[in-house]
């Protein structure tokens, strides 16, 4: 990913004896699940894994189990609230929005809660991310942190509140999250989690990713 720093990442406050939750001040989670899912045959929010969970359920679960509070998901326009524990839903105002526009809307909604200092952003087509990965990224230093697995960048991305607010209000423009991360000089965190790079954007990709994911369990 062009513009991303390759400097070593250390745990946030590694020399600080305070409890991790006191250092972090809490972190939020955002699932970007408002797309139409044309390549998948329908919205990926409602696509299902072989174990029966929807992509949305798996992503929201990974964020919550990793420690994120609150957790919000952008959803397709007119989508009903999925009723998942601990998940707030934000249907997008119209179809066809770019992902960066969905990101801005989701961040703006989350910024109404003052209790978080960082946010983990997870596209819904990455439903195999481990909760431990979310926690590790949230505890890594840097205004923005990207996971890397086997030499590839992945998701979720973690942002401090200030750059998240700058994206929400337009001071930090896209047109993509990748561009914004490059401007922030995002740091990388090497993690042994193939779910971070498993982009399940087609049924074929899901089948391959699921097979690889099972092999690591």
Secondary structure, 3 states (H helix, E strand, C coil): CCCCCCCCCCECCCCCCCCHHHHHCCEEEEEEECCCCCCCCCCHHHCECCCCCEHHHHHHHHHHHCCCCCEEEEECCCCCCCCCCCEEEEECCCCCCCHHHHHHHHHHHHCCCCCCCEEEEEECCCCCCCHHHHHHHHCECCCEEEEEECCEEEEEEEEEHHHHHHHHCCCCCCCCHHHHHHHHCCEEEECCCHHHCCCCCCHHHHHHHHHHHHHCC
